[in-house]
Amino acid sequence: MSMVSADYSIIFSPPQRDAIASALRQLLPEDCILLKKEDLGPYSCDGLSVYRQLPLAAVLPKTVEQVQAVVRYCHQQTIPIVPRGSGTGLSGGALPHHQGILLNLGRLNKILDIDIDARSCRVQPGVRNLAVSDAVRPQGLYYAPDPSSQIACTIGGNIAENSGGVHCLKYGLTVHNVMQIKLVLANGELATIGSGALDAPGYDLLALVTGSEGLLGIVVEATLKLLPVPEHAQVLMAAFDDVVKAGNAVGDVIAAGIIPAGMEMMDHMAIGAAEDFVNAGYPKEAQALLLCELDGTREEVEDGISQVKALMMSAGASTLRVSEDNQQRSRLWAGRKAAFPAIGRISPDYYCMDGTIPRNQLPHVLSRMQELSAHYGLRVANVFHAGDGNLHPLILFDANKSGELQKAEQFGSDILQMCIEAGGTITGEHGVGMEKLNNMCSQFAPAELEQFHAVKQAFDPNHILNPGKAVPTLHRCAEFGAMHVHEGKLPFPDLPRF
């Protein structure tokens, strides 16, 4: 099979830019088009914020038909399109193309239908994650995936990145909670994939598109699965004087056949920052903290909490605390949910990583992380979805100090390489975007990358949808391959930083 390699070096002359602007005005109302530099600035990066770039133009369509019209035009003219939600992504997936259109879906933000009997709802992509649960809570239902950014992140972005969250251990990622989507294809046509039933014939395109980072199509509607709010839920907080003990405790709980609704870990630095920020009641002297939530009937939860208590004590917990009501439960989770902004209060900058490892490798990886921290001379605060092995190390640095950003990126790359060597992957929920393209060369062999590109070619033969993201070309891997990742080179030297 021959390698597909798109040309991403499209350059439009000023007259061509004027023609594009004129064409957009024929497709959209004036208030849906942004062309001035000062208006485009807010779209120059996503939540990663390491790389910045202005698009040629940004559009904010109000209807599905307007989305189709823009995509159809870009397909005809071979103009790159980068779809964007609320910009909370953390891998550079929404970084604009400098000669492309930034397609903001934030105005498609309506909940279209709630079906209580089917326990489902239809929403547009710009609906915020938390807004779904807020809308159906009076009916005793909720939407399970809960990223830490759920107050701001959108359903369309969640689908693009296959987002998880605190409770994905028991209730799954976005892919497990989406039943059907409507997708604008690269030629502007509208396709429906998935089903309102439990299964559908043909290839599982729903699973393929979920997590595809905008490379295969643009989500304009989604049917989501709703779950009954559990009868009872409690959180057990366990403090440890050693992160390895906490890591072993995670494995002990899962090995005992207990599946918590969520199991999160924070290390000493993250504990202190979160406690100072939200006063959640965390013991600041602890070296590691586990939050283990169980839900179900009251009897199930009480029995499970008793078992988890015994396992935590056996693993060496120094402090145990169980929430007595929903207010205490919410308070304990508040610290974990605020961990990222809390770290921002103790460092000028931080680099948020995302990788996944087998749970039994957690003690080894935590120890190795401290060795890498000493090697690079950079502090690292660790926040983990410990139950499913999803790591979120936060590397602290100061971009104003020469070389520190480069060291942080190299440190992060070494963490991802360590995840691969431990039998894991380079992402759990943040996606690949721009950030992890080089590490994809370590994760996958050429034959596998060929198949990824073949899928891209089938969906988007003109390579206009979010080009240059998520899947590296074999040429790139030859240049920046697995060994190159460790030579201290910036992965995208031509992109402005900060």
N, C-alpha and C positions, 0 to 999 in steps of 0.2 A: 504494500500500500504506500502510495506516495504521500509525503508530508504536505499538509496544507499550511501555507504561511501567508497571512494577509499583510498588505502594505499599510502600515499605520502612519506613514509620513505624508499624509494629505496636506497640501498647502493651498489655501484659497487666496487669490489676489483681492485687493480692495473692491474692484468692480464685482467680483463674484460674491463677496460678502454682502454688498449692497443688494445684489439679486436675491440672495438667500433671505435677507431681511424683508425685502418686498414680497417674496413668496410666502413667508410666514404671516405677513399682514393679510394676505388673501385667505389664509386658513383659519386665523384666530382673531379675536377682538384685540384691540391695541393694549388693553390692560392685562393681557395674557402673555405679553412678549417683553423680555428684558434684553437690552442691547448695550446699555451704558456700563462702563467699567465699574462705577460705584454701585450699580445695581447688581452686578454679577459677583461682586466680592464675597457676599455671604455663601455663595455656592462653590467657592474655590477649594473646599476640602470637606471631608466628613469628620466624624469624631476622633479619628486617628490623629489628624492635624499635623502629621509629620511632613506630608507632601501637599503642595498647594499649586493650583493651576486654574486659570480663568477659561471658561468656555467661550466659543464664538458667540453664542446666544443662549438664553434660557427661556423656556416656555412653561406656562402654568395652565394647562387645559382644564376646562370645567366639565367636559363630557367625554364619554368613551369615543364618540364619533370624532371629536377633535383630536384625541390621541391617535386614532387610526389615520386621520388626515396627515398629521405631522410625520408619522412613521412611514406612510405611503410615499410622501414627498422625499423623505431622506433615503428611502430605498431606491427611488428612481434616480436620485442625484448622487448616491453613494456618500452620504454625509453621516458621520458617526453620531450615535445617540447614546447618552448615558442616563438611564432612569435613576430617579432619586426620590426617597421618601422624606423623613424628617432629618436625615443627616446624622443619625446616632451611630452609624456603622463604625467599626474599629479596625478595618483592614485596608482602607483606601479604595473600597469598592465603588464609591460614588464620586471618585476624583474625576472632574470633567476632562473631556478631550479638547485640546486647545483649538482644534478646527471642527468641533462638533457642537451638537445641540444638547443642552442639559434639560431633561424632561422631568419637571417636578410634578409629582402626582398628588401633592398635598390638598388640592381642591376637590379631589374625588374622595370625599370624607363622610359619606352617608352610610348609616346602617339601613339596608334596604328592606330586610324582612327578618323577623324572629319567629321560628316555628317551635313552639313549646313542646308539641307532641313528638316531633322528630328530634328534639334537642339539638337544633342547629340554627344558624343565622347566616344571612347573606350580607356581605359588607363590601364597600369599595376599598381600594388599597390604602387610601389616606386616613382611614379610621385608626385611631390610636389603640394600641393593645389593651390598655386598662379600660378604655371606654366600652369595650365589648362586655367585660364582666360587670361594669357599672350598670349597663343597660339591662342585663338579664338577672341581676341579683334579686330584684323583687319577686322573680319567679323561682327563686331557689336554685339558680344555675350560675355557672361561671365558665370562663375560657381558661384552660389550664396553663399553656405556656406563659411564663412570666419573667422575661428578661429583666435585669436590674433597671433598664431604661424604659420599663413598660409604661410609665407615665407620659412618655414622649414618643417612643418608637411606634411605627405604623405596621399594620398587618402586611402590606405589600413588601416592606423591607424585611419583616420577619420571614416571609415566604422566600424571598431572594436569598437570605442568609441561613435558612433553616434554623432559626433561633431556638434556644432552649430556655434556661432559667433555673431558678431554685428548685422547682418542683418537677423538672423533667425526668428525674430518676424514676419516679413512679408513673408519671402520666405522659411521658414521651416528649419529643421535640415537636416543632411545628409540623413536620411531615406526618406525624401520627395524629394530628388534630385538625387537618384540613381535608375536606371531603371532595371538593370540586373547585376548579378555578376557571375563569375566563381569561384568555391570554391573547393579546395582540401580537401576532407573528411579525417577523422582520419585513414582510411585504405589506403589512397593514391589515391583513385579514384577521378576523376574530375567530378563535377556536375555543371550544369547551372541552376540558379534560377532567378526568375523574368522574365521580357519580354521587348522587344522593343516596345510593344504596351502599351496601357493605363492600361490593366488588364491582368491577366493570371488565368487559372483555378487552382483548388487545394488550399491547404493551402498557406497562405502568408509567405513562408519561407524567402523571401527577408527581410521583416520587422523583422522576428525572428532573423536572422543572424546579421542584422545591430544593432550594440550596444552589441553584445554578447561577446566582449572582447577576441576573439580568442579561446573561449571554444568549439565552435561547428565546426569550419573549418577554413581554411586559404585562404583568398581572393587572387587570382592571376590575376584577371582582373575585371574591372568594366565599365559598360556603364552609363555615367552621363548625366543628363538633363542640357541643356544650356538654358539661358534666354537672351532676347534682352537687351542690355544696355539701361537703361531708358533715355528718351529724356532729362530730366532735373532732377536735385537733388539739394537740399539745406539743410544745417544743421542750426538749431537754438540752440544756447547755452544760457541756463538760469541759473543764479546763485541765490542761496538762502542762507539766514542766519541761516537756521535750516534744518536738514536732514528730519525731519518729514514733513515739508512743501513740500520739494521736492518729498517725497514719495506720498503725497496726490496729487501732480500735475500729477504724472504718472497715477494714477487712473482716474483723471479727463479727461485726454486726451483719454484714452481707452474708458471710459464711453460715451464720445461724439461721438463715432463711428469712430474715426480716427485711422487708422492702420499705424503707421510710418514704414519706412523701417528698422529703428533701433532706440532704445531709451536706452541710457546708463546713469548711474549715478556714480559719484565719490564723496567721502567725502573729508573733509578738508585735511587730511593727504595725500591722494592719489593725490589730486589737486596740492598741493605744490611740491610733489616729481616729478610728471609728468611735471609740468611747469619748474622746475629747470633743468630737463633732456632734454626736447625737445623744450622749449620756444614756446608752442602752442598758447599763448595768453590767458591763463586762469587767472581769478581773484583769486590770492592766498589767499585773505582774506575771500573768500566764505566758508561756512560750507558744502555746497553741490552744485554739478554742474550736470545739465542735458544736454545731447546732444540728440537732436531729429532730425532725418533725414527723410525728405519726398521726394519721387520720383514719377515720372510719366510725364504727359505733363506739359508744363510750366504753363498753366492755373490751373491745378489741384494742383500743388505745391504752387503757389502763394496764392490760396484760402486756402489751408491747413495751410500754415505758418501763415496766418492772424488769423485763428481760434486758433492755438496753442499759438500764442503770447498772445491772450486775456485770454486763460485758465491759462497760466503761471503767468501772472500779477495778475489774480484773486486769484491764489494760494499763492501769496506772493513773487514772484521773485523780486530780487533787481536789477538785471542786465539782459538785453537781447541783444543778438547779432546774426545776421543772416549772413551766408557766402554769399559773393557776386560773387564768381567764384569758379571753381573747385580747384584752388590752396589754397584758404582760407578753403574750405571744407576739403581738405586733411590734412591741418595743424591742424584743430580742432580735426580731428580723430587721428592724429599722437600721441597726448598726451594720449588718451585713449588706443591706441594700445600698447603704450610703458609703460603702468602703472606698469606691473609686473617687468620688469628690472629696472624701476625708483625706486621702493620700495627697490630693492636690493642695491641701493646706500646709503640708510639711515639706514640700519640695517645689522648686520653681517649675520643673517639668517631670513628667513620667511617661514611660513607654509601656503600654498595656499589651501583654502577650496572651496567646490563647493556644493551648495544645491539649492533647488527650493521651492518657497512658492507661495501661491495665491497672486496676486498683491495687494489685499485689506489688506493684513497682513503686507505690507512693513513698514509702520510707526511703528507698534508695534515691529516688529523684529529689526528694526534699534535701537530703544530705548533700547531694551533688550540686544542688542549686546554691547552697551556702559556699561551697568551694568556688564556684564560678563568680559569686559575688565578691569574694576576697580577691580572686584573680584580676577582675576588672576594676576593682576599687569603687564599685557602685553598689549602693544599697538596693535591696529588693524586698518588697512586701508581697506576701503570698495570700491570695484569696482563691479558694478552690470550690468547685462543685465536686466535693470529695467523693460522694457516692457513686458518681459515674466517671471519675478520673479526669474531669475537665479542669485544667490548671489555668489560672489567670495571674501569673507573676507580674507585678508592677515594678519596672526598673526605674529607679529615681536618678535624675541627672539634672544638669543645668546647661541648657543650650547656649548660654552666653559664654561658657568656658570652652575654649578651643578643643576639639576632638571628643567632647563628651557625648554628643549625639552619635557619632560614629561608633564609639565604644558601646553605647546602649543598644544600637542596632546589631552589633556583632554579638553582644551578650544574648540578645533575644534570639538571634539565629542559632546560637549554640544550644539554647534551651529547646528549640524546636528539633534540632538534630538529636538531642538527648531523648526527646519523646519518641522519635522514630526508632532509635536504637533500643528503647525499652519495649518496643512492640506496639506503640501507639501511633498517633497521627499529628499533623501540624496544625489542626484546627478542631475545635469542638462546636463552636457556634458563631465565631466572628467571620468565618469565611477566609478566602485567600486574598482576594482583591489585588492590590499592587504589592502589599507588604510581604507576602510569602511566596512570590513567584519563584525565587531561587530555590527555596526549600522544597517546592514541588518536584524539582529535579532530583532531590534525594529520596522523596517519598515514592515516586513512580518511575518505572522503567520506560524506555522509549516506546515499546509496543503498547503500553497502557496510555501514554500521552497521545499516540497516534489515534487511538479509539476516541479519546476525548475530542480531538480535533475533527474526527469524522462526524461525531454527533453535532458539533458546532456547525460544520459545513451543511449538514442536512437541514438544520433549522434556519441558518443565517448565511446563505452562500456569499453575500456581499460583505460579510463581516462588519456590519454597521452597529451591532448591539454591544455596547460596553467593550469595545475592542481593547486588546492588550491586557486584560484582567484574567485572573483565576487560573488560566492554563498557559504555561510557557510553551514557546515553540522549541523544537529540538535544537535549533540554532542557538537559542538563548541558553539552553542547558549545556550545550557544548562550550559556550563561552563562560557561563557562570555556574557550571555544574557543581556537584556535591563537594568537590575539593575546593572550588573557588569560594564557596560560602564562608570558608574559614580564613580567607586571606585579607580580611579587614577592608574590603572594598565596599563603598556605598552602592546599594543595588540600583539606584536610579540617580546617578550623579548630575543629570541635566535638569532635574526637577527642583524648583525652589523649595526650601525647607523653612517651616515656621514663617 
